[in-house]
Amino acid sequence: MNKLNILKVILVEKKKIEKWLSEQLGKDLLTVSKWCSNKIQPFGEMVDEIAVFFQELPNKSKSKI
């Protein structure tokens, strides 16, 4: 059974890809790919930075993140 990965869900809802997120955060694409596949998890200040970053993006969907 696969675990739901909220970061991957958010990227899909925002119609963005991992490469775009890696460029926006200044992180390696492989790192972001591992976050999205639950191989590793972001931690500390990076979690906060990701959360703030996505809150600042316009959200055209009806769900709140």
NORVEN-V92854 format. One record per residue. N is the residue number from 0. RES is the residue in one letter. PSI is psi in whole degrees, -180 to 180 (* if undefined). BURIAL is 1 if it has 24 or more other ideal C-beta (glycine too) atoms within 12 Angstrom, else 0. D_CENTER is the distance of its C-alpha to the mean C-alpha in whole Angstrom. Layout:
<<N;RES;PSI;BURIAL;D_CENTER> <N;RES;PSI;BURIAL;D_CENTER>>
This chain:
<<0;M;127;0;21> <1;N;142;0;17> <2;K;142;0;15> <3;L;132;0;13> <4;N;109;0;9> <5;I;-35;0;7> <6;L;-44;1;4> <7;K;-41;0;6> <8;V;-45;0;8> <9;I;-44;1;6> <10;L;-42;1;6> <11;V;-46;0;9> <12;E;-36;0;11> <13;K;-2;1;10> <14;K;46;0;11> <15;K;164;1;9> <16;I;166;0;9> <17;E;-40;1;8> <18;K;-43;0;11> <19;W;-47;0;10> <20;L;-41;1;7> <21;S;-39;1;9> <22;E;-41;0;12> <23;Q;-37;0;11> <24;L;-8;1;10> <25;G;32;0;13> <26;K;156;1;12> <27;D;141;0;13> <28;L;-38;0;12> <29;L;-39;0;13> <30;T;-49;1;11> <31;V;-40;1;8> <32;S;-41;0;9> <33;K;-35;0;11> <34;W;-45;1;8> <35;C;-19;1;7> <36;S;10;0;11> <37;N;23;0;11> <38;K;-37;0;14> <39;I;166;0;13> <40;Q;143;0;11> <41;P;154;1;10> <42;F;168;0;13> <43;G;-133;0;15> <44;E;-26;0;14> <45;M;-37;0;11> <46;V;-45;0;9> <47;D;-41;0;11> <48;E;-41;0;10> <49;I;-45;1;7> <50;A;-47;0;8> <51;V;-42;0;11> <52;F;-47;1;9> <53;F;-28;1;8> <54;Q;-27;0;11> <55;E;-16;0;13> <56;L;140;0;12> <57;P;136;0;15> <58;N;111;0;14> <59;K;-13;0;17> <60;S;166;0;16> <61;K;-16;0;18> <62;S;149;0;16> <63;K;137;0;15> <64;I;*;0;11>>
